Amino acid sequence: MDDERAMTESKFLWDHAPDLVPYPAALAEMEAQARGIRAGTHPERVWLLEHPPTYTAGTSARESDLFNPRGYPTYPAGRGGQWTYHGPGQRVAYVMLDLMKPHGLSPARDLRAYVHTLEEWLIRTLARLGVTGERRADRIGVWVVDPATGREEKIAAIGVRVSRWVSWHGIAINVNPDLSDFGGIVPCGISEYGVTSLARLGRQVDMATVDAALAATWPECFGPIPGARD
């Protein structure tokens, strides 16, 4: 298997979906990509997209944390974590990497370091957009303090799945979604903190600007990959 994976070592795909992608279609696409990475037939990939309004349940999700007054579709995600919301105005990046190899700040076969590197990628991306994101030792994701209210709120989420050392799922940044849609769940099972967005923090940026920041900070965190394209 290691020899097969070496076939795609120099290949990398960075792409984005121009239209909203239904969650089941994204799951099928990620699973096929991860299977191909393991087989050595598909390149590693970062896939940028937006979903229609959707609630997804991680492996630790509780039914009592789902309210869903608007009747949005709900799906089991198979990733770690609890409930989350995806919808227009949120930049999702699904990251499919062969973690048997090192990637920049993330050593080979180190899931904790991989998640930490995803957090670092988000923090550096937000910094380019004029927002100070922070880690919290007891909470995965990236957090900000709203200067207008002094409240600590979540601006970016992380949820990963690793199958035979190939990652899938990834990260989500709230750019300008309808934040009221997060009211249909207890986001990530944490009721004492709110959710915010770049727009609410006064950063009116479009998706192209966010994508450019993600692309610029990727090499700082995961290392340059020959053949990467957008």
PyMOL CGO cylinders between C-alpha atoms (Angstrom):
from pymol import cmd
from pymol.cgo import CYLINDER

trace = [
    CYLINDER, 0.00, 0.00, 0.00, 2.84, 2.40, 0.79, 0.3, 1, 1, 1, 1, 1, 1,
    CYLINDER, 2.84, 2.40, 0.79, 4.27, 1.86, -2.72, 0.3, 1, 1, 1, 1, 1, 1,
    CYLINDER, 4.27, 1.86, -2.72, 0.87, 2.52, -4.28, 0.3, 1, 1, 1, 1, 1, 1,
    CYLINDER, 0.87, 2.52, -4.28, 0.48, 5.76, -2.34, 0.3, 1, 1, 1, 1, 1, 1,
    CYLINDER, 0.48, 5.76, -2.34, 3.85, 6.95, -3.60, 0.3, 1, 1, 1, 1, 1, 1,
    CYLINDER, 3.85, 6.95, -3.60, 2.37, 7.09, -7.10, 0.3, 1, 1, 1, 1, 1, 1,
    CYLINDER, 2.37, 7.09, -7.10, 0.45, 10.25, -6.25, 0.3, 1, 1, 1, 1, 1, 1,
    CYLINDER, 0.45, 10.25, -6.25, 3.08, 11.89, -4.05, 0.3, 1, 1, 1, 1, 1, 1,
    CYLINDER, 3.08, 11.89, -4.05, 3.69, 14.81, -6.42, 0.3, 1, 1, 1, 1, 1, 1,
    CYLINDER, 3.69, 14.81, -6.42, 0.02, 15.36, -7.30, 0.3, 1, 1, 1, 1, 1, 1,
    CYLINDER, 0.02, 15.36, -7.30, -2.36, 17.69, -5.54, 0.3, 1, 1, 1, 1, 1, 1,
    CYLINDER, -2.36, 17.69, -5.54, -5.73, 19.12, -6.44, 0.3, 1, 1, 1, 1, 1, 1,
    CYLINDER, -5.73, 19.12, -6.44, -7.06, 22.42, -5.10, 0.3, 1, 1, 1, 1, 1, 1,
    CYLINDER, -7.06, 22.42, -5.10, -10.51, 23.11, -6.47, 0.3, 1, 1, 1, 1, 1, 1,
    CYLINDER, -10.51, 23.11, -6.47, -13.84, 24.67, -5.60, 0.3, 1, 1, 1, 1, 1, 1,
    CYLINDER, -13.84, 24.67, -5.60, -17.44, 23.96, -6.48, 0.3, 1, 1, 1, 1, 1, 1,
    CYLINDER, -17.44, 23.96, -6.48, -19.19, 26.94, -8.13, 0.3, 1, 1, 1, 1, 1, 1,
    CYLINDER, -19.19, 26.94, -8.13, -22.66, 25.83, -6.96, 0.3, 1, 1, 1, 1, 1, 1,
    CYLINDER, -22.66, 25.83, -6.96, -24.11, 24.65, -3.66, 0.3, 1, 1, 1, 1, 1, 1,
    CYLINDER, -24.11, 24.65, -3.66, -23.30, 20.97, -3.11, 0.3, 1, 1, 1, 1, 1, 1,
    CYLINDER, -23.30, 20.97, -3.11, -25.88, 18.77, -1.33, 0.3, 1, 1, 1, 1, 1, 1,
    CYLINDER, -25.88, 18.77, -1.33, -24.32, 17.10, 1.67, 0.3, 1, 1, 1, 1, 1, 1,
    CYLINDER, -24.32, 17.10, 1.67, -24.88, 13.47, 0.56, 0.3, 1, 1, 1, 1, 1, 1,
    CYLINDER, -24.88, 13.47, 0.56, -23.15, 14.21, -2.76, 0.3, 1, 1, 1, 1, 1, 1,
    CYLINDER, -23.15, 14.21, -2.76, -20.20, 15.73, -0.91, 0.3, 1, 1, 1, 1, 1, 1,
    CYLINDER, -20.20, 15.73, -0.91, -19.93, 12.70, 1.35, 0.3, 1, 1, 1, 1, 1, 1,
    CYLINDER, -19.93, 12.70, 1.35, -19.88, 10.36, -1.63, 0.3, 1, 1, 1, 1, 1, 1,
    CYLINDER, -19.88, 10.36, -1.63, -17.27, 12.49, -3.40, 0.3, 1, 1, 1, 1, 1, 1,
    CYLINDER, -17.27, 12.49, -3.40, -15.02, 12.63, -0.33, 0.3, 1, 1, 1, 1, 1, 1,
    CYLINDER, -15.02, 12.63, -0.33, -15.28, 8.92, 0.29, 0.3, 1, 1, 1, 1, 1, 1,
    CYLINDER, -15.28, 8.92, 0.29, -14.37, 8.12, -3.32, 0.3, 1, 1, 1, 1, 1, 1,
    CYLINDER, -14.37, 8.12, -3.32, -11.44, 10.54, -3.19, 0.3, 1, 1, 1, 1, 1, 1,
    CYLINDER, -11.44, 10.54, -3.19, -10.14, 9.05, 0.07, 0.3, 1, 1, 1, 1, 1, 1,
    CYLINDER, -10.14, 9.05, 0.07, -10.45, 5.55, -1.34, 0.3, 1, 1, 1, 1, 1, 1,
    CYLINDER, -10.45, 5.55, -1.34, -8.53, 6.62, -4.43, 0.3, 1, 1, 1, 1, 1, 1,
    CYLINDER, -8.53, 6.62, -4.43, -5.77, 8.23, -2.34, 0.3, 1, 1, 1, 1, 1, 1,
    CYLINDER, -5.77, 8.23, -2.34, -5.34, 4.96, -0.47, 0.3, 1, 1, 1, 1, 1, 1,
    CYLINDER, -5.34, 4.96, -0.47, -5.20, 3.06, -3.75, 0.3, 1, 1, 1, 1, 1, 1,
    CYLINDER, -5.20, 3.06, -3.75, -2.77, 5.51, -5.35, 0.3, 1, 1, 1, 1, 1, 1,
    CYLINDER, -2.77, 5.51, -5.35, -5.18, 6.44, -8.14, 0.3, 1, 1, 1, 1, 1, 1,
    CYLINDER, -5.18, 6.44, -8.14, -6.34, 9.85, -6.89, 0.3, 1, 1, 1, 1, 1, 1,
    CYLINDER, -6.34, 9.85, -6.89, -4.37, 12.91, -5.77, 0.3, 1, 1, 1, 1, 1, 1,
    CYLINDER, -4.37, 12.91, -5.77, -4.59, 14.54, -2.40, 0.3, 1, 1, 1, 1, 1, 1,
    CYLINDER, -4.59, 14.54, -2.40, -7.17, 17.28, -2.50, 0.3, 1, 1, 1, 1, 1, 1,
    CYLINDER, -7.17, 17.28, -2.50, -8.54, 20.42, -0.88, 0.3, 1, 1, 1, 1, 1, 1,
    CYLINDER, -8.54, 20.42, -0.88, -12.12, 20.97, -2.01, 0.3, 1, 1, 1, 1, 1, 1,
    CYLINDER, -12.12, 20.97, -2.01, -13.76, 24.35, -1.32, 0.3, 1, 1, 1, 1, 1, 1,
    CYLINDER, -13.76, 24.35, -1.32, -17.55, 24.53, -1.38, 0.3, 1, 1, 1, 1, 1, 1,
    CYLINDER, -17.55, 24.53, -1.38, -20.79, 25.68, 0.19, 0.3, 1, 1, 1, 1, 1, 1,
    CYLINDER, -20.79, 25.68, 0.19, -23.77, 23.54, 1.17, 0.3, 1, 1, 1, 1, 1, 1,
    CYLINDER, -23.77, 23.54, 1.17, -27.49, 24.28, 1.13, 0.3, 1, 1, 1, 1, 1, 1,
    CYLINDER, -27.49, 24.28, 1.13, -28.86, 24.67, 4.68, 0.3, 1, 1, 1, 1, 1, 1,
    CYLINDER, -28.86, 24.67, 4.68, -28.09, 21.39, 6.43, 0.3, 1, 1, 1, 1, 1, 1,
    CYLINDER, -28.09, 21.39, 6.43, -27.50, 20.01, 9.91, 0.3, 1, 1, 1, 1, 1, 1,
    CYLINDER, -27.50, 20.01, 9.91, -24.93, 17.24, 10.26, 0.3, 1, 1, 1, 1, 1, 1,
    CYLINDER, -24.93, 17.24, 10.26, -24.34, 14.94, 13.20, 0.3, 1, 1, 1, 1, 1, 1,
    CYLINDER, -24.34, 14.94, 13.20, -20.88, 13.85, 14.27, 0.3, 1, 1, 1, 1, 1, 1,
    CYLINDER, -20.88, 13.85, 14.27, -20.25, 10.60, 16.07, 0.3, 1, 1, 1, 1, 1, 1,
    CYLINDER, -20.25, 10.60, 16.07, -20.86, 12.21, 19.49, 0.3, 1, 1, 1, 1, 1, 1,
    CYLINDER, -20.86, 12.21, 19.49, -24.06, 14.10, 18.55, 0.3, 1, 1, 1, 1, 1, 1,
    CYLINDER, -24.06, 14.10, 18.55, -27.03, 13.95, 20.93, 0.3, 1, 1, 1, 1, 1, 1,
    CYLINDER, -27.03, 13.95, 20.93, -30.61, 14.00, 19.63, 0.3, 1, 1, 1, 1, 1, 1,
    CYLINDER, -30.61, 14.00, 19.63, -31.50, 16.42, 22.41, 0.3, 1, 1, 1, 1, 1, 1,
    CYLINDER, -31.50, 16.42, 22.41, -29.18, 19.01, 20.82, 0.3, 1, 1, 1, 1, 1, 1,
    CYLINDER, -29.18, 19.01, 20.82, -31.25, 19.12, 17.60, 0.3, 1, 1, 1, 1, 1, 1,
    CYLINDER, -31.25, 19.12, 17.60, -34.28, 21.45, 17.47, 0.3, 1, 1, 1, 1, 1, 1,
    CYLINDER, -34.28, 21.45, 17.47, -34.48, 22.20, 13.72, 0.3, 1, 1, 1, 1, 1, 1,
    CYLINDER, -34.48, 22.20, 13.72, -37.54, 24.49, 13.66, 0.3, 1, 1, 1, 1, 1, 1,
    CYLINDER, -37.54, 24.49, 13.66, -37.09, 25.19, 9.94, 0.3, 1, 1, 1, 1, 1, 1,
    CYLINDER, -37.09, 25.19, 9.94, -37.07, 21.53, 8.96, 0.3, 1, 1, 1, 1, 1, 1,
    CYLINDER, -37.07, 21.53, 8.96, -33.67, 21.50, 7.28, 0.3, 1, 1, 1, 1, 1, 1,
    CYLINDER, -33.67, 21.50, 7.28, -32.32, 18.11, 6.21, 0.3, 1, 1, 1, 1, 1, 1,
    CYLINDER, -32.32, 18.11, 6.21, -30.17, 16.30, 8.75, 0.3, 1, 1, 1, 1, 1, 1,
    CYLINDER, -30.17, 16.30, 8.75, -27.46, 13.76, 8.01, 0.3, 1, 1, 1, 1, 1, 1,
    CYLINDER, -27.46, 13.76, 8.01, -25.04, 11.58, 9.93, 0.3, 1, 1, 1, 1, 1, 1,
    CYLINDER, -25.04, 11.58, 9.93, -21.58, 12.81, 8.96, 0.3, 1, 1, 1, 1, 1, 1,
    CYLINDER, -21.58, 12.81, 8.96, -19.30, 10.04, 10.20, 0.3, 1, 1, 1, 1, 1, 1,
    CYLINDER, -19.30, 10.04, 10.20, -16.78, 12.62, 11.39, 0.3, 1, 1, 1, 1, 1, 1,
    CYLINDER, -16.78, 12.62, 11.39, -15.83, 13.35, 14.96, 0.3, 1, 1, 1, 1, 1, 1,
    CYLINDER, -15.83, 13.35, 14.96, -17.74, 15.93, 16.96, 0.3, 1, 1, 1, 1, 1, 1,
    CYLINDER, -17.74, 15.93, 16.96, -21.39, 16.76, 17.50, 0.3, 1, 1, 1, 1, 1, 1,
    CYLINDER, -21.39, 16.76, 17.50, -24.01, 18.79, 15.61, 0.3, 1, 1, 1, 1, 1, 1,
    CYLINDER, -24.01, 18.79, 15.61, -23.03, 21.50, 13.20, 0.3, 1, 1, 1, 1, 1, 1,
    CYLINDER, -23.03, 21.50, 13.20, -24.75, 23.65, 10.60, 0.3, 1, 1, 1, 1, 1, 1,
    CYLINDER, -24.75, 23.65, 10.60, -23.66, 24.15, 7.01, 0.3, 1, 1, 1, 1, 1, 1,
    CYLINDER, -23.66, 24.15, 7.01, -25.23, 26.64, 4.65, 0.3, 1, 1, 1, 1, 1, 1,
    CYLINDER, -25.23, 26.64, 4.65, -24.71, 29.44, 2.12, 0.3, 1, 1, 1, 1, 1, 1,
    CYLINDER, -24.71, 29.44, 2.12, -22.20, 32.03, 3.26, 0.3, 1, 1, 1, 1, 1, 1,
    CYLINDER, -22.20, 32.03, 3.26, -20.03, 29.47, 5.02, 0.3, 1, 1, 1, 1, 1, 1,
    CYLINDER, -20.03, 29.47, 5.02, -16.78, 28.42, 3.38, 0.3, 1, 1, 1, 1, 1, 1,
    CYLINDER, -16.78, 28.42, 3.38, -16.24, 24.71, 3.81, 0.3, 1, 1, 1, 1, 1, 1,
    CYLINDER, -16.24, 24.71, 3.81, -12.88, 23.17, 2.93, 0.3, 1, 1, 1, 1, 1, 1,
    CYLINDER, -12.88, 23.17, 2.93, -12.71, 19.40, 2.79, 0.3, 1, 1, 1, 1, 1, 1,
    CYLINDER, -12.71, 19.40, 2.79, -9.13, 18.25, 3.21, 0.3, 1, 1, 1, 1, 1, 1,
    CYLINDER, -9.13, 18.25, 3.21, -8.16, 14.83, 1.88, 0.3, 1, 1, 1, 1, 1, 1,
    CYLINDER, -8.16, 14.83, 1.88, -4.53, 14.01, 2.66, 0.3, 1, 1, 1, 1, 1, 1,
    CYLINDER, -4.53, 14.01, 2.66, -2.39, 10.92, 3.04, 0.3, 1, 1, 1, 1, 1, 1,
    CYLINDER, -2.39, 10.92, 3.04, -1.39, 11.29, 6.68, 0.3, 1, 1, 1, 1, 1, 1,
    CYLINDER, -1.39, 11.29, 6.68, 1.15, 8.50, 6.39, 0.3, 1, 1, 1, 1, 1, 1,
    CYLINDER, 1.15, 8.50, 6.39, 3.34, 11.30, 4.98, 0.3, 1, 1, 1, 1, 1, 1,
    CYLINDER, 3.34, 11.30, 4.98, 4.33, 14.51, 6.78, 0.3, 1, 1, 1, 1, 1, 1,
    CYLINDER, 4.33, 14.51, 6.78, 2.70, 17.73, 5.64, 0.3, 1, 1, 1, 1, 1, 1,
    CYLINDER, 2.70, 17.73, 5.64, 4.46, 20.88, 6.79, 0.3, 1, 1, 1, 1, 1, 1,
    CYLINDER, 4.46, 20.88, 6.79, 3.76, 21.37, 10.50, 0.3, 1, 1, 1, 1, 1, 1,
    CYLINDER, 3.76, 21.37, 10.50, 1.93, 18.03, 10.68, 0.3, 1, 1, 1, 1, 1, 1,
    CYLINDER, 1.93, 18.03, 10.68, 4.21, 14.99, 11.13, 0.3, 1, 1, 1, 1, 1, 1,
    CYLINDER, 4.21, 14.99, 11.13, 3.31, 11.63, 9.63, 0.3, 1, 1, 1, 1, 1, 1,
    CYLINDER, 3.31, 11.63, 9.63, 0.74, 9.53, 11.50, 0.3, 1, 1, 1, 1, 1, 1,
    CYLINDER, 0.74, 9.53, 11.50, -0.06, 12.15, 14.13, 0.3, 1, 1, 1, 1, 1, 1,
    CYLINDER, -0.06, 12.15, 14.13, -3.76, 12.93, 14.26, 0.3, 1, 1, 1, 1, 1, 1,
    CYLINDER, -3.76, 12.93, 14.26, -3.46, 15.41, 17.12, 0.3, 1, 1, 1, 1, 1, 1,
    CYLINDER, -3.46, 15.41, 17.12, -0.83, 17.39, 15.20, 0.3, 1, 1, 1, 1, 1, 1,
    CYLINDER, -0.83, 17.39, 15.20, -3.00, 17.29, 12.07, 0.3, 1, 1, 1, 1, 1, 1,
    CYLINDER, -3.00, 17.29, 12.07, -5.96, 18.86, 13.90, 0.3, 1, 1, 1, 1, 1, 1,
    CYLINDER, -5.96, 18.86, 13.90, -3.61, 21.42, 15.47, 0.3, 1, 1, 1, 1, 1, 1,
    CYLINDER, -3.61, 21.42, 15.47, -2.31, 22.29, 11.99, 0.3, 1, 1, 1, 1, 1, 1,
    CYLINDER, -2.31, 22.29, 11.99, -5.85, 22.75, 10.69, 0.3, 1, 1, 1, 1, 1, 1,
    CYLINDER, -5.85, 22.75, 10.69, -6.42, 25.18, 13.56, 0.3, 1, 1, 1, 1, 1, 1,
    CYLINDER, -6.42, 25.18, 13.56, -3.21, 27.01, 12.68, 0.3, 1, 1, 1, 1, 1, 1,
    CYLINDER, -3.21, 27.01, 12.68, -4.32, 27.26, 9.05, 0.3, 1, 1, 1, 1, 1, 1,
    CYLINDER, -4.32, 27.26, 9.05, -7.60, 28.82, 10.15, 0.3, 1, 1, 1, 1, 1, 1,
    CYLINDER, -7.60, 28.82, 10.15, -5.92, 31.24, 12.55, 0.3, 1, 1, 1, 1, 1, 1,
    CYLINDER, -5.92, 31.24, 12.55, -3.48, 32.44, 9.88, 0.3, 1, 1, 1, 1, 1, 1,
    CYLINDER, -3.48, 32.44, 9.88, -6.26, 32.74, 7.32, 0.3, 1, 1, 1, 1, 1, 1,
    CYLINDER, -6.26, 32.74, 7.32, -8.36, 34.84, 9.68, 0.3, 1, 1, 1, 1, 1, 1,
    CYLINDER, -8.36, 34.84, 9.68, -5.36, 37.04, 10.45, 0.3, 1, 1, 1, 1, 1, 1,
    CYLINDER, -5.36, 37.04, 10.45, -5.06, 37.87, 6.76, 0.3, 1, 1, 1, 1, 1, 1,
    CYLINDER, -5.06, 37.87, 6.76, -8.70, 38.91, 6.88, 0.3, 1, 1, 1, 1, 1, 1,
    CYLINDER, -8.70, 38.91, 6.88, -8.17, 41.20, 9.87, 0.3, 1, 1, 1, 1, 1, 1,
    CYLINDER, -8.17, 41.20, 9.87, -9.55, 38.91, 12.58, 0.3, 1, 1, 1, 1, 1, 1,
    CYLINDER, -9.55, 38.91, 12.58, -7.68, 37.48, 15.56, 0.3, 1, 1, 1, 1, 1, 1,
    CYLINDER, -7.68, 37.48, 15.56, -8.61, 33.84, 16.01, 0.3, 1, 1, 1, 1, 1, 1,
    CYLINDER, -8.61, 33.84, 16.01, -7.58, 31.83, 19.03, 0.3, 1, 1, 1, 1, 1, 1,
    CYLINDER, -7.58, 31.83, 19.03, -7.40, 28.23, 20.19, 0.3, 1, 1, 1, 1, 1, 1,
    CYLINDER, -7.40, 28.23, 20.19, -8.98, 26.92, 23.36, 0.3, 1, 1, 1, 1, 1, 1,
    CYLINDER, -8.98, 26.92, 23.36, -7.43, 23.89, 25.06, 0.3, 1, 1, 1, 1, 1, 1,
    CYLINDER, -7.43, 23.89, 25.06, -10.80, 22.35, 25.89, 0.3, 1, 1, 1, 1, 1, 1,
    CYLINDER, -10.80, 22.35, 25.89, -12.64, 23.21, 22.66, 0.3, 1, 1, 1, 1, 1, 1,
    CYLINDER, -12.64, 23.21, 22.66, -11.73, 22.30, 19.09, 0.3, 1, 1, 1, 1, 1, 1,
    CYLINDER, -11.73, 22.30, 19.09, -12.17, 25.04, 16.51, 0.3, 1, 1, 1, 1, 1, 1,
    CYLINDER, -12.17, 25.04, 16.51, -11.22, 28.70, 16.35, 0.3, 1, 1, 1, 1, 1, 1,
    CYLINDER, -11.22, 28.70, 16.35, -12.66, 31.35, 18.65, 0.3, 1, 1, 1, 1, 1, 1,
    CYLINDER, -12.66, 31.35, 18.65, -12.82, 35.14, 18.69, 0.3, 1, 1, 1, 1, 1, 1,
    CYLINDER, -12.82, 35.14, 18.69, -13.77, 37.77, 21.21, 0.3, 1, 1, 1, 1, 1, 1,
    CYLINDER, -13.77, 37.77, 21.21, -16.37, 40.11, 19.74, 0.3, 1, 1, 1, 1, 1, 1,
    CYLINDER, -16.37, 40.11, 19.74, -15.06, 43.63, 20.49, 0.3, 1, 1, 1, 1, 1, 1,
    CYLINDER, -15.06, 43.63, 20.49, -18.60, 45.01, 20.53, 0.3, 1, 1, 1, 1, 1, 1,
    CYLINDER, -18.60, 45.01, 20.53, -19.90, 42.63, 23.20, 0.3, 1, 1, 1, 1, 1, 1,
    CYLINDER, -19.90, 42.63, 23.20, -16.81, 41.13, 24.82, 0.3, 1, 1, 1, 1, 1, 1,
    CYLINDER, -16.81, 41.13, 24.82, -18.31, 37.69, 24.26, 0.3, 1, 1, 1, 1, 1, 1,
    CYLINDER, -18.31, 37.69, 24.26, -16.27, 34.74, 23.14, 0.3, 1, 1, 1, 1, 1, 1,
    CYLINDER, -16.27, 34.74, 23.14, -17.77, 33.12, 20.06, 0.3, 1, 1, 1, 1, 1, 1,
    CYLINDER, -17.77, 33.12, 20.06, -16.88, 30.46, 17.53, 0.3, 1, 1, 1, 1, 1, 1,
    CYLINDER, -16.88, 30.46, 17.53, -16.03, 31.58, 14.01, 0.3, 1, 1, 1, 1, 1, 1,
    CYLINDER, -16.03, 31.58, 14.01, -14.60, 28.38, 12.52, 0.3, 1, 1, 1, 1, 1, 1,
    CYLINDER, -14.60, 28.38, 12.52, -15.25, 24.69, 13.09, 0.3, 1, 1, 1, 1, 1, 1,
    CYLINDER, -15.25, 24.69, 13.09, -13.16, 21.58, 12.56, 0.3, 1, 1, 1, 1, 1, 1,
    CYLINDER, -13.16, 21.58, 12.56, -14.45, 18.05, 12.08, 0.3, 1, 1, 1, 1, 1, 1,
    CYLINDER, -14.45, 18.05, 12.08, -12.28, 15.29, 10.70, 0.3, 1, 1, 1, 1, 1, 1,
    CYLINDER, -12.28, 15.29, 10.70, -12.43, 11.63, 9.86, 0.3, 1, 1, 1, 1, 1, 1,
    CYLINDER, -12.43, 11.63, 9.86, -9.37, 9.52, 9.18, 0.3, 1, 1, 1, 1, 1, 1,
    CYLINDER, -9.37, 9.52, 9.18, -9.68, 6.15, 7.44, 0.3, 1, 1, 1, 1, 1, 1,
    CYLINDER, -9.68, 6.15, 7.44, -6.50, 4.10, 7.21, 0.3, 1, 1, 1, 1, 1, 1,
    CYLINDER, -6.50, 4.10, 7.21, -4.50, 7.31, 7.59, 0.3, 1, 1, 1, 1, 1, 1,
    CYLINDER, -4.50, 7.31, 7.59, -6.33, 9.23, 4.86, 0.3, 1, 1, 1, 1, 1, 1,
    CYLINDER, -6.33, 9.23, 4.86, -8.16, 12.31, 6.11, 0.3, 1, 1, 1, 1, 1, 1,
    CYLINDER, -8.16, 12.31, 6.11, -11.50, 13.62, 4.95, 0.3, 1, 1, 1, 1, 1, 1,
    CYLINDER, -11.50, 13.62, 4.95, -14.03, 16.20, 6.12, 0.3, 1, 1, 1, 1, 1, 1,
    CYLINDER, -14.03, 16.20, 6.12, -12.23, 19.35, 7.29, 0.3, 1, 1, 1, 1, 1, 1,
    CYLINDER, -12.23, 19.35, 7.29, -13.01, 22.93, 8.28, 0.3, 1, 1, 1, 1, 1, 1,
    CYLINDER, -13.01, 22.93, 8.28, -15.73, 25.57, 7.98, 0.3, 1, 1, 1, 1, 1, 1,
    CYLINDER, -15.73, 25.57, 7.98, -15.38, 29.36, 8.27, 0.3, 1, 1, 1, 1, 1, 1,
    CYLINDER, -15.38, 29.36, 8.27, -18.44, 31.51, 8.87, 0.3, 1, 1, 1, 1, 1, 1,
    CYLINDER, -18.44, 31.51, 8.87, -18.10, 34.26, 6.28, 0.3, 1, 1, 1, 1, 1, 1,
    CYLINDER, -18.10, 34.26, 6.28, -21.61, 35.71, 6.06, 0.3, 1, 1, 1, 1, 1, 1,
    CYLINDER, -21.61, 35.71, 6.06, -24.13, 32.92, 6.76, 0.3, 1, 1, 1, 1, 1, 1,
    CYLINDER, -24.13, 32.92, 6.76, -27.54, 33.42, 8.35, 0.3, 1, 1, 1, 1, 1, 1,
    CYLINDER, -27.54, 33.42, 8.35, -26.40, 32.94, 11.93, 0.3, 1, 1, 1, 1, 1, 1,
    CYLINDER, -26.40, 32.94, 11.93, -29.96, 32.37, 13.11, 0.3, 1, 1, 1, 1, 1, 1,
    CYLINDER, -29.96, 32.37, 13.11, -29.78, 28.95, 11.45, 0.3, 1, 1, 1, 1, 1, 1,
    CYLINDER, -29.78, 28.95, 11.45, -27.34, 27.86, 14.14, 0.3, 1, 1, 1, 1, 1, 1,
    CYLINDER, -27.34, 27.86, 14.14, -30.28, 28.21, 16.52, 0.3, 1, 1, 1, 1, 1, 1,
    CYLINDER, -30.28, 28.21, 16.52, -31.65, 24.90, 15.29, 0.3, 1, 1, 1, 1, 1, 1,
    CYLINDER, -31.65, 24.90, 15.29, -28.93, 23.01, 17.15, 0.3, 1, 1, 1, 1, 1, 1,
    CYLINDER, -28.93, 23.01, 17.15, -26.57, 23.25, 20.08, 0.3, 1, 1, 1, 1, 1, 1,
    CYLINDER, -26.57, 23.25, 20.08, -23.49, 23.87, 17.92, 0.3, 1, 1, 1, 1, 1, 1,
    CYLINDER, -23.49, 23.87, 17.92, -20.76, 21.33, 18.71, 0.3, 1, 1, 1, 1, 1, 1,
    CYLINDER, -20.76, 21.33, 18.71, -22.63, 20.51, 21.91, 0.3, 1, 1, 1, 1, 1, 1,
    CYLINDER, -22.63, 20.51, 21.91, -21.52, 23.79, 23.52, 0.3, 1, 1, 1, 1, 1, 1,
    CYLINDER, -21.52, 23.79, 23.52, -24.44, 25.88, 24.74, 0.3, 1, 1, 1, 1, 1, 1,
    CYLINDER, -24.44, 25.88, 24.74, -22.57, 28.52, 26.73, 0.3, 1, 1, 1, 1, 1, 1,
    CYLINDER, -22.57, 28.52, 26.73, -20.83, 30.14, 23.75, 0.3, 1, 1, 1, 1, 1, 1,
    CYLINDER, -20.83, 30.14, 23.75, -22.24, 31.77, 20.65, 0.3, 1, 1, 1, 1, 1, 1,
    CYLINDER, -22.24, 31.77, 20.65, -21.39, 31.63, 16.97, 0.3, 1, 1, 1, 1, 1, 1,
    CYLINDER, -21.39, 31.63, 16.97, -20.17, 34.57, 14.91, 0.3, 1, 1, 1, 1, 1, 1,
    CYLINDER, -20.17, 34.57, 14.91, -19.01, 35.38, 11.39, 0.3, 1, 1, 1, 1, 1, 1,
    CYLINDER, -19.01, 35.38, 11.39, -16.64, 37.64, 9.54, 0.3, 1, 1, 1, 1, 1, 1,
    CYLINDER, -16.64, 37.64, 9.54, -19.61, 39.78, 8.53, 0.3, 1, 1, 1, 1, 1, 1,
    CYLINDER, -19.61, 39.78, 8.53, -20.83, 40.19, 12.10, 0.3, 1, 1, 1, 1, 1, 1,
    CYLINDER, -20.83, 40.19, 12.10, -17.31, 41.24, 13.10, 0.3, 1, 1, 1, 1, 1, 1,
    CYLINDER, -17.31, 41.24, 13.10, -17.43, 43.95, 10.43, 0.3, 1, 1, 1, 1, 1, 1,
    CYLINDER, -17.43, 43.95, 10.43, -15.27, 42.16, 7.86, 0.3, 1, 1, 1, 1, 1, 1,
    CYLINDER, -15.27, 42.16, 7.86, -17.31, 42.33, 4.67, 0.3, 1, 1, 1, 1, 1, 1,
    CYLINDER, -17.31, 42.33, 4.67, -15.36, 40.02, 2.38, 0.3, 1, 1, 1, 1, 1, 1,
    CYLINDER, -15.36, 40.02, 2.38, -16.44, 37.81, -0.48, 0.3, 1, 1, 1, 1, 1, 1,
    CYLINDER, -16.44, 37.81, -0.48, -15.67, 34.12, -0.91, 0.3, 1, 1, 1, 1, 1, 1,
    CYLINDER, -15.67, 34.12, -0.91, -12.94, 34.82, -3.44, 0.3, 1, 1, 1, 1, 1, 1,
    CYLINDER, -12.94, 34.82, -3.44, -11.07, 36.86, -0.83, 0.3, 1, 1, 1, 1, 1, 1,
    CYLINDER, -11.07, 36.86, -0.83, -11.46, 34.10, 1.75, 0.3, 1, 1, 1, 1, 1, 1,
    CYLINDER, -11.46, 34.10, 1.75, -10.29, 31.51, -0.76, 0.3, 1, 1, 1, 1, 1, 1,
    CYLINDER, -10.29, 31.51, -0.76, -7.23, 33.59, -1.59, 0.3, 1, 1, 1, 1, 1, 1,
    CYLINDER, -7.23, 33.59, -1.59, -6.35, 33.80, 2.11, 0.3, 1, 1, 1, 1, 1, 1,
    CYLINDER, -6.35, 33.80, 2.11, -6.78, 30.04, 2.51, 0.3, 1, 1, 1, 1, 1, 1,
    CYLINDER, -6.78, 30.04, 2.51, -4.52, 29.41, -0.48, 0.3, 1, 1, 1, 1, 1, 1,
    CYLINDER, -4.52, 29.41, -0.48, -1.87, 31.87, 0.73, 0.3, 1, 1, 1, 1, 1, 1,
    CYLINDER, -1.87, 31.87, 0.73, -1.62, 30.35, 4.20, 0.3, 1, 1, 1, 1, 1, 1,
    CYLINDER, -1.62, 30.35, 4.20, -1.79, 26.69, 3.19, 0.3, 1, 1, 1, 1, 1, 1,
    CYLINDER, -1.79, 26.69, 3.19, 1.95, 26.41, 2.35, 0.3, 1, 1, 1, 1, 1, 1,
    CYLINDER, 1.95, 26.41, 2.35, 2.84, 28.01, 5.69, 0.3, 1, 1, 1, 1, 1, 1,
    CYLINDER, 2.84, 28.01, 5.69, 1.03, 25.21, 7.51, 0.3, 1, 1, 1, 1, 1, 1,
    CYLINDER, 1.03, 25.21, 7.51, 1.01, 22.15, 5.28, 0.3, 1, 1, 1, 1, 1, 1,
    CYLINDER, 1.01, 22.15, 5.28, 3.99, 22.88, 3.06, 0.3, 1, 1, 1, 1, 1, 1,
    CYLINDER, 3.99, 22.88, 3.06, 4.22, 23.60, -0.67, 0.3, 1, 1, 1, 1, 1, 1,
    CYLINDER, 4.22, 23.60, -0.67, 2.90, 20.83, -2.86, 0.3, 1, 1, 1, 1, 1, 1,
    CYLINDER, 2.90, 20.83, -2.86, 4.18, 20.55, -6.45, 0.3, 1, 1, 1, 1, 1, 1,
    CYLINDER, 4.18, 20.55, -6.45, 1.47, 20.87, -9.04, 0.3, 1, 1, 1, 1, 1, 1,
    CYLINDER, 1.47, 20.87, -9.04, -1.07, 22.59, -6.78, 0.3, 1, 1, 1, 1, 1, 1,
    CYLINDER, -1.07, 22.59, -6.78, -3.58, 24.60, -8.79, 0.3, 1, 1, 1, 1, 1, 1,
    CYLINDER, -3.58, 24.60, -8.79, -6.71, 26.62, -8.17, 0.3, 1, 1, 1, 1, 1, 1,
]
cmd.load_cgo(trace, "trace")
